[in-house]
Amino acid sequence: MVRNGFLILILLATVLAACGQPQATVPSPGAETRPSGTPTAASGSGPAAAVAFRIVPDQSEARYRVREQLANLQFPSDAIGRTKAISGTIAFARDGSIISSASKLTVDLTTLRSNEQRRDNFIKTNTLEVSRYPTAEFVPREARGLPWPLPASGETTFQLVGDMTVHGTTRPVIWEVTAKFAGDQVTGTATTSFKFGDFNMQVPRVAVVLSVEDNIRLEVDFTVARVAT
């Protein structure tokens, strides 16, 4: 009994000594590990933006373009709705990656206008349902092919990849962008296309329209200006 009691005291002393020493942390399975000295972002925060650009609304325009056959015309034509109610910012980190948490572009769909009021009324009421979903939003996540650092002048083409939300549905979308750089301003065009059903929308049915192609082309003429970060 004495011998056993002595062994128990030795084990207890060892445990107490171990508790007083700093312990190495073993990462749980699947946990992210970082090299020593790698900075980590605080919870709920992201990297500081190195460059940010904001939409200039009065120098920008968003459009939808849909091929339709009108009852009073022999040949098909494009229905085009337009708005200048665009807002938003795109922020870039120091390595040229997009900071999605600080980037979003928004279009006010209630302000869309075409050359036919009956078409506008149907699209807003039945297709877009703007009373429930008044805006379209795009959150950019990647700029494929965009040179970095950004040029001070000249023209380039690239793809802007991100998530677009229309009619309460969010889907990944790729925009084809042509941009011209001039100091602190960038101008250009961006286009993408999708089907009505991709965003759970119904094809417009209006009395003056015989048929509508199931393809929506979105076009944006944009001007963005550098803002302080």
N, C-alpha and C positions, 0 to 999 in steps of 0.2 A: 504493500500500500504506500509506504514512504517513497519507494522508487517511482511508482506511478505518479504520486503527487508531485515529485520533483520534475518529472517530464512534462506534466501539465503546466507547471509554472514557467518552464523554459519556452514552451509553445506560446503561452499567453504573452510573455515578454517580447517574443519575436513579432507577434501580431501587432502589439502596441507600438513597437519601434517602426514597423512598416507603415502604420497609419500616420506617423509623424513625418514621413518623407514624401516629396512630390511624386505623384503617380503619372505614368505615361498614359495618354488617352488613346484607346484603341478604337478606330472608327468602326461604326456599325456597318454591317454588310450593305453595300449599295450607296453608302454615304460618299459625298464628294470630298476628295482630298486635294490640297493645294500645296505647291512647293513653299518652303520656308521663305517668308518675306513677301509673298504675293498678297496684295491688298484685297480685302473682301468688302463688298458693299454692305452697308448697314441694312437691316431689315426694312423693306418698303422703300428703299432708295436705290438709285441707279447711278451710273457714271455721269460725271459733269459733262455738259455739252461743250465741245470745242467750237462748233459752228452751228448756227440755227438760222433758218429762213422762214419768213412769214408771207402768206399770200397777200397780194395787193388786190383787193376785190374789184375796184373800178378799172383795173387793167387786166382782169381775168374773166373767163366765161366757161361755163360747163354746158354741154349739149348732149342730148340723146338723139340718135338718128335711126329711124326704122323705115324699111322699105315697105310701101303700101301701094295698093291699086285703088284709086278713087273712082267712084261711079261716073263722074263727069269727064274723066280723062281716058285717052286711049292707051297711054303707056304708064307703067309704074313710076312712082316718084318717091322721094324721101320725106317722111314726116320728121320735122326737126323742132325740138323744144329747147329753149335756152334760159339760162339764168346767170346773173352775176353775183348771186348770194353765196359766195364761197368764202370760207374762212379756214384758218389752221396754220400749223407750223410743222416743219420737219427739222429735227435736231440730229446732229452727227457727233459721235464721240471722237476722241483724238486719233483713233486708228482708222477712221473713215466709216465705221459701222453706224447704222441708224439706231438711235435710242428710241425704241418703240413707245416706252412709257411716257416720253415727252413729245411724241409726234402723232398728229391726227389732222385729217382734212375733212371738212364738213360742208355739205351742200344743202341748202334749204329748198326742198322739193316743192313746197307750197308756192314758190315764186316762178315755177316753170311756165313758159309761154311759147306757143307755136302760132301758126297763122290761121288756126281753126279752133274756135272756142269750144265747139261741141267735142272735138277730140280732147282738148285740155280737160274739160269737165269729166269725161269718161275716165281718162288716165288717172287723174287725181283721185276720183271717187272710187273706181273699181279696180284699177291695176295697181297703183302705188298706195292707195288708201292713206292719203296724207293726213287725214284726221287722226289716225292711229300711229302712223310712221312718217312724221313730217320731215325727216332728214335722211340723207345717205351719208355714211361715214366710211372713211378709209384710213386704216392704221398701217403705215409702211413699216416693213421689217428688214428689207434688203434692197440695195441698189446694185444690181449686177452690171458690171462693166463701166461703172462711173469712176473716172480717174480720181486718184487721191494722192496728194492734196488737190483740191479743186482748182482748176485753171482760172486765171484772172481774165482770160478772153478766149474767144474761139467757140467752136460748136462740137458737141459730142452726142452720141446716142447711147442709151442704156435701158435696162429693164428695171422697173420699180415693182417690187413684189411685196404683197401684204394682204391684209384681211379687209374685205369690204362688207358692210352691213347695209342692206336695202330690204325694205318690207319685212323687217324683223328677222331676217335671215343673214347669217354671216358665212362667207365663203372666201377661200383664197383666190386672189386675182393678180394677174400680171399686166402691167401697163407698159406699152412701148413708148419711150420718151425721147424726144429730140430737144436738147437744151442749148441755149446760147448764153455765154458768160460775158458779163461786162462789169467788172469791178464788184460792187456789192449787190448787183442785181442779176437775176437769171430769168430769161424768158424762154418760152418754148411751147411745145404741144405734147399731149399724152393721150393715148388711145387704148381702149380695150373693148372686148365684146363678150356677150354671153346670151343665153336663151332666157325667155321669160320664166320658164319653169325652174331654172337654176335658183331663183329667189322666190319661188312659190307665188309667181304673179300670173294672171291670166292675160292672154293675148287680147288687145283691144277689139271691141266689136261696136262699130258706129255705123249709123245708117248711110252716111256718105262714103263709107269705105267698103269696098268689095272684099279685099283680102289684105292681110298683114303678114309679112315674113316673121318667122319665129327666131329673130336675131336682133339684139339691141347693140348698137355701137355707141359707146360713150367717148366723147372727145372733150378735152380741156385745153383751152389756150390759157397759159398762166404767166404771171409775173410774180416772182418772189423776191423779197429784199432781205438782206442780212440784218439780223437783230442782235443786240447785245446779249451775251450769255453770262 
